[in-house]
């Protein structure tokens, strides 16, 4: 299992600085635990879905751009 580095308000502030998205201390306190939980779960799901038995799995929903397929968009 992969290691998890906790997401702290300081880390969120640093990332916000790099992205030119400054956040107030109040927002940092709210965003950090949410991002921490999301990243931990996302990494666990990514690790699970990287297993050999899931390599051929494809999404149930397919997104297509209208007119992008042969025969579409023609009159």
C-alpha positions in Angstrom: 0.0 0.0 0.0 1.2 3.5 -0.8 2.2 5.9 1.9 0.0 9.0 2.5 1.5 12.4 3.2 -1.2 14.4 5.2 -2.5 17.5 3.4 -2.1 20.4 5.8 -3.3 24.0 5.6 0.3 25.0 5.0 0.6 22.7 2.0 -2.7 23.9 0.6 -1.4 27.5 1.0 1.8 26.6 -0.8 -0.1 24.9 -3.7 -2.5 27.9 -3.8 0.5 30.2 -4.1 2.0 28.3 -7.0 -1.4 28.3 -8.8 -2.0 32.0 -8.0 -5.1 31.1 -5.9 -4.6 32.7 -2.5 -6.9 31.4 0.2 -7.8 32.9 3.6 -6.7 31.0 6.7 -10.4 30.1 7.3 -10.6 28.5 3.8 -7.3 26.7 4.2 -8.7 25.1 7.4 -11.7 23.9 5.5 -10.0 22.8 2.3 -7.1 20.9 3.8 -9.1 18.1 5.5 -11.4 17.7 2.5 -8.4 17.4 0.1 -6.6 15.1 2.5 -9.6 12.7 2.6 -10.1 12.9 -1.2 -6.5 12.2 -2.1 -6.2 9.3 0.3 -9.3 7.7 -1.1 -8.4 8.5 -4.7 -5.0 7.0 -4.3 -6.5 3.8 -2.8 -8.9 3.6 -5.7 -6.1 4.2 -8.2 -4.0 1.5 -6.6 -6.9 -1.0 -6.7 -7.7 -0.2 -10.3 -4.1 -0.7 -11.3 -4.4 -4.4 -10.5 -4.1 -6.8 -13.5 -7.8 -8.0 -13.2 -9.0 -4.4 -13.8 -6.8 -3.6 -16.8 -9.5 -4.3 -19.4 -12.2 -2.5 -17.4 -13.7 0.5 -19.3 -16.1 3.2 -18.1 -19.8 2.5 -18.4 -20.4 6.0 -19.8 -18.8 6.9 -23.0 -18.4 10.6 -23.9 -18.4 11.4 -27.6 -18.3 14.7 -29.4 -21.2 15.1 -31.9 -20.1 15.0 -35.5 -16.7 13.5 -34.6 -17.6 10.0 -35.8 -17.8 8.8 -39.4 -21.2 9.6 -40.9 -22.2 11.9 -38.1 -23.0 15.5 -38.7 -23.6 15.1 -42.4 -26.9 15.7 -44.1 
